[in-house]
Amino acid sequence: MQDKKIVIASDHAGFHLKNTLVHYLTNEGYTVNDLGPSTGDNPVDYPDMAKLVAEDIKKNPSDIGVLVCGSGEGMCMAANKYSFIRAGLVYNEETAKMIRMHNNANVICFGERMTAPEIAIKAIKIFLTTPFEGGRHERRIQKLGELK
């Protein structure tokens, strides 16, 4: 069993990729808290879903967030409104690695319309197994948390 708890949400446009990622993460032994939606049939606003993930991470700072919408941009923008969130939009394995190593990201964002499921699975695996590099990046991460 993996030691990280994953909290995940999407809007209606990211519903199918979210479900693919939930299935993958669960099979890999992660504890996954799927905050919804439970169907992709009805419109769901991405700021509302990003807020649910952010609120979870505020209560449980060791949790890792996953957000999915159509492009990934809206979820990333909404998540980064919270000073304790460091969300990055990922579209390949290299961006997943870099947002962990250099930015100590605690939320990974995907666009269902932009990223094939097999790429998203590879990227999330890298994201979850790549450590923060620390060092020169630590002061930058601290400054991110101080932005208003």
Secondary structure in CASP SS format (residue, H / E / C, confidence):
PFRMAT SS
TARGET T0000
AUTHOR 0000-0000-0000
METHOD secondary structure of the structure
MODEL  1
M C 1.00
Q C 1.00
D C 1.00
K C 1.00
K E 1.00
I E 1.00
V E 1.00
I E 1.00
A E 1.00
S E 1.00
D C 1.00
H H 1.00
A H 1.00
G H 1.00
F H 1.00
H H 1.00
L H 1.00
K H 1.00
N H 1.00
T H 1.00
L H 1.00
V H 1.00
H H 1.00
Y H 1.00
L H 1.00
T H 1.00
N H 1.00
E C 1.00
G C 1.00
Y C 1.00
T E 1.00
V E 1.00
N E 1.00
D E 1.00
L C 1.00
G C 1.00
P C 1.00
S C 1.00
T C 1.00
G C 1.00
D C 1.00
N C 1.00
P C 1.00
V C 1.00
D C 1.00
Y H 1.00
P H 1.00
D H 1.00
M H 1.00
A H 1.00
K H 1.00
L H 1.00
V H 1.00
A H 1.00
E H 1.00
D H 1.00
I H 1.00
K H 1.00
K H 1.00
N C 1.00
P C 1.00
S C 1.00
D C 1.00
I E 1.00
G E 1.00
V E 1.00
L E 1.00
V E 1.00
C E 1.00
G C 1.00
S C 1.00
G C 1.00
E H 1.00
G H 1.00
M H 1.00
C H 1.00
M H 1.00
A H 1.00
A H 1.00
N C 1.00
K C 1.00
Y C 1.00
S C 1.00
F C 1.00
I C 1.00
R C 1.00
A E 1.00
G E 1.00
L E 1.00
V C 1.00
Y C 1.00
N C 1.00
E H 1.00
E H 1.00
T H 1.00
A H 1.00
K H 1.00
M H 1.00
I H 1.00
R H 1.00
M H 1.00
H C 1.00
N C 1.00
N C 1.00
A C 1.00
N C 1.00
V E 1.00
I E 1.00
C E 1.00
F E 1.00
G E 1.00
E C 1.00
R C 1.00
M C 1.00
T C 1.00
A C 1.00
P H 1.00
E H 1.00
I H 1.00
A H 1.00
I H 1.00
K H 1.00
A H 1.00
I H 1.00
K H 1.00
I H 1.00
F H 1.00
L H 1.00
T H 1.00
T C 1.00
P C 1.00
F C 1.00
E C 1.00
G C 1.00
G C 1.00
R H 1.00
H H 1.00
E H 1.00
R H 1.00
R H 1.00
I H 1.00
Q H 1.00
K H 1.00
L H 1.00
G H 1.00
E H 1.00
L C 1.00
K C 1.00
END
